[in-house]
Amino acid sequence: MGSYRFIISGGGTGGHIYPAISIADELKRRHPDAEFLFVGAKDRMEMEKVPQAGYKIEGLWITGIQRKLTLKNVLFPIKLISSLIKASNIVSRFKPHAVVGTGGFASGPLLKAASGRNIPCVLQEQNSFAGITNKLLKNKVAKICVAYDGMERFFPADKIVKTGNPVRADLISIQENQSDALGFFGLNTQKKTLLVLGGSLGSKRINVLIADNLEFFKSLNLQLIWQCGKGYIKTYEGQNSDSVKIHAFLNDMAKAYAAADMIISRSGAGAVSELCLVGKPTIFIPSPVVAEDHQTKNAQALVAEDAAIMIKESDLEEKFKEEFLTVFESEEKRERLSKNIKALALPNATKDICDEIEKLLN
Ligand SMILES: CC(=O)N[C@H]1[C@@H](OP(=O)(O)OP(=O)(O)OC[C@H]2O[C@@H](n3ccc(=O)[nH]c3=O)[C@H](O)[C@@H]2O)O[C@H](CO)[C@@H](O)[C@@H]1O
């Protein structure tokens, strides 16, 4: 049999990119001769992260539509037409056997072009609230792999398969030991370590919270790995010290998770899926500005199982220290949270998604 060709399209934020890379890695493991092409949006994170993972990527000139009348909006129809033409050329040239869309604007034109040529397409929706691009594509694709129950609200029921979200292979069973990981970050192996994650782009509010509480953490003899986001590194890099390690972006998440004793994180779908596998005591601070408040729903699903703590941004001022201490000071609580969050992990997601893709090849 000749080798397969796959196009994987998605991006904008890490939340759409990493699932795409995990799926490609598993397809490659199954079909070592297969060819892969990624299609993302020009100027977005995928243009850097996908080549780092060893795959080719082409960028479309596309952005989302804004609610206000802005220059970006005036350009939107032009960008859309240009992207549709480029997507169509890419599909004609590469002739994929199957196409996978993981959400984000670039996957819109690409999957539209592919489905128009009767190439089988699969969508992967990470969140409990479907993204706009995936909703627009729902009738054009063969299968939609989801991570939450109740997705019939958005998609045709007969196309839905509940698989969970892909997690990169090195995060499914982390091999790193804690002392080595602490050494990697230049931290003290005798101290407890707090890992702070602001989501792939970083979080302004979490950064302010951490900066305001550096003395508090110091008083607890805690050291920090603090991922602040590319846009915030200039503001915070001056705070780097022996016990506070600030990073714009963590390229080696396995080491970061291995180093941590406790974690504070946004509750993007990818972060949540990974943290279930990691199984450490976690405090979620959901972003309140995402569609339908879906990060709060992602976190609530875990809180309901006594598997994590959630503090809303609006409560941080009043409750942060107290809530933090209830976890930090109780070994029994930390153990319970770890055990319960681990029980929610779906480690076979990537395999199950690839099984669905393979069914369409035959
Ligand atoms: C602000 C925003 O729109 N957030 C959305 C975005 O989140 P965001 O892009 O933050 O994505 P997720 O939380 O889903 O995943 C983040 C991914 O980036 C990785 N990572 C993160 C930080 C770092 O330093 N290094 C690193 O590798 C994580 O390991 C994870 O794989 O997509 C998610 C999935 O559609 C949504 O649920 C979020 O609401």
The ligand as a Gaussian input file, in Angstrom:
#p B3LYP/6-31G(d) Opt

LIG

0 1
 C       -7.581000      32.270000      26.420000
 C       -8.092000      31.152000      25.581000
 O       -8.662000      31.343000      24.527000
 N       -7.928000      29.919000      26.077000
 C       -8.376000      28.726000      25.385000
 C       -7.188000      28.000000      24.804000
 O       -6.343000      27.805000      25.921000
 P       -4.795000      27.482000      25.886000
 O       -4.216000      27.781000      24.560000
 O       -4.196000      28.058000      27.095000
 O       -4.858000      25.922000      25.932000
 P       -4.988000      24.732000      26.885000
 O       -5.047000      25.016000      28.302000
 O       -6.074000      23.902000      26.294000
 O       -3.608000      24.003000      26.552000
 C       -2.392000      24.648000      26.750000
 C       -1.352000      23.788000      26.149000
 O       -0.157000      24.535000      26.094000
 C        0.859000      23.832000      26.760000
 N        1.777000      24.791000      27.375000
 C        1.282000      25.788000      28.132000
 C        2.134000      26.681000      28.729000
 C        3.525000      26.511000      28.534000
 O        4.346000      27.266000      29.023000
 N        3.967000      25.489000      27.794000
 C        3.118000      24.608000      27.186000
 O        3.567000      23.698000      26.500000
 C        0.167000      22.965000      27.779000
 O        0.984000      21.890000      28.137000
 C       -1.086000      22.570000      27.009000
 O       -0.828000      21.463000      26.164000
 O       -7.600000      26.773000      24.192000
 C       -8.298000      25.860000      25.067000
 C       -8.645000      24.614000      24.259000
 O       -9.410000      24.906000      23.126000
 C       -9.521000      26.528000      25.680000
 O      -10.138000      25.641000      26.599000
 C       -9.078000      27.805000      26.376000
 O      -10.181000      28.467000      26.964000

